[in-house]
Amino acid sequence: MAIVFFYPTINKKLGGAQRLIITLAKCFNDRNIDIKIIDHRTGYCSSFISDLENVEFLNYSTEAELKKLLHKLSINDTLIVFNTMYEKIRYYNGINCKLLFWDLLHSSMRGLFSTRLGDIPYISHKDRATLFKRLCESNALITLDTEGKKWIRNNCNESIPLIPLPITKPNPINLDDSIIRNAVTYVGRATFWKVTPIAKVMEDMYYNDVLLSFNIYTDDRIAFESGLKKLLDERLYQHYKNNIRYYENYIMEDIYELSKNDLIHFGMASVAIEFAFQGFFTVNLDCSLDKFPSDYQYRYLFECGIEGSICQTLNYTNDFIYRDKGKKISEVYKDSVDTVTRSKIIYMSKKYAEKHHSVDSIVDSLIYYSNHTSLNSQHYFQFLEGLTSIKLLNLKDWMFKNKSFF
């Protein structure tokens, strides 16, 4: 039996899922446990950790090569896939292995089988519930944080395991609290929903006279700026245009060193946890598909709620943690410049990260659930083909000749 991770990327694109796989791969390797990773030859995982003794990389350049690799998996292998694959894995009908779905973004659950215009009446909701019921009954679904767990509980009356983000404790860097810059660090791809949080920070800082510069680490400066221009009014955009420094395609280890003297580190999910591990003054951010609500407030990592919801998608919840735990940006700034309060928040955030996101315990959980999933890929393909939503998607593919998600 082998554990096989499948989250392909092209041209070294960095994201949370890739960081997750890299972190896990290093831990599996250190514990002398063999795993496999399927990735494009130019993918981020292939490029970043291709020399681990106990990690076998199955690389491909074409879709035909990818299908051959997948077809070599045995019935005893467990293919770990993520929330992009609930229905798209049907493109690889013919593989024969066990499946384990790890949901990293619960909005993909509620959005499954929807169109740009919303749900298809009488079809989308029914098929969603049927699919997730099947995954739960097969012990084939785990989730990253409590938002996914709550969604399954509320919509399917089922309970699924929660396996949080794994973070390896980073190598410590030399921090000097006497050298603090009046600057903010933010890390996020130039995807609109990763621009919206920092746009809200900028807006709140501007109107509360918190005048700090911004260091933004992203993959595409032009696209990121375009997102900010859509979200900020012209006066704010012009103000910040000359107060932002962009860094493109830096790895986290370099970001630690470059940003270590910045006053405040803002981050979402894995980035916030990594910053907390490193001993930075970290503010945790939620995400939104559009402009943040005007009453939004900020919280620290250890204030994520009893079930550990470190990143809520604000469009898809009515249970807003920030309304109970949040602080105004002026209060965050005050905390950051007060030496005693700053040290206390850094300590508490770091302890929270160490307690809830240790990679070793998460590897143990993954091994357990990989052994206990009973979902066979062939049975899952047959099940999918019986859903009305899949029949409609197949018809759409046929009409537009779209046979792949690459």
Secondary structure as UniProt FT lines:
FT   STRAND          3..6
FT   TURN            11..12
FT   HELIX           16..30
FT   TURN            31..32
FT   STRAND          35..40
FT   TURN            41..42
FT   HELIX           44..48
FT   TURN            50..51
FT   TURN            53..54
FT   STRAND          55..60
FT   HELIX           63..71
FT   TURN            75..76
FT   STRAND          78..82
FT   HELIX           83..85
FT   TURN            86..87
FT   HELIX           88..92
FT   TURN            93..94
FT   STRAND          98..103
FT   HELIX           107..111
FT   TURN            112..113
FT   TURN            116..117
FT   TURN            121..123
FT   HELIX           124..137
FT   TURN            138..139
FT   STRAND          141..143
FT   HELIX           146..156
FT   TURN            177..178
FT   STRAND          181..187
FT   HELIX           192..207
FT   TURN            208..209
FT   STRAND          213..218
FT   HELIX           221..231
FT   HELIX           234..241
FT   STRAND          244..248
FT   HELIX           252..259
FT   TURN            260..261
FT   STRAND          262..268
FT   HELIX           270..278
FT   STRAND          282..285
FT   TURN            294..295
FT   STRAND          298..299
FT   HELIX           301..303
FT   TURN            305..308
FT   HELIX           314..316
FT   HELIX           321..325
FT   HELIX           329..337
FT   HELIX           339..356
FT   HELIX           359..372
FT   HELIX           377..385
FT   HELIX           388..400
//
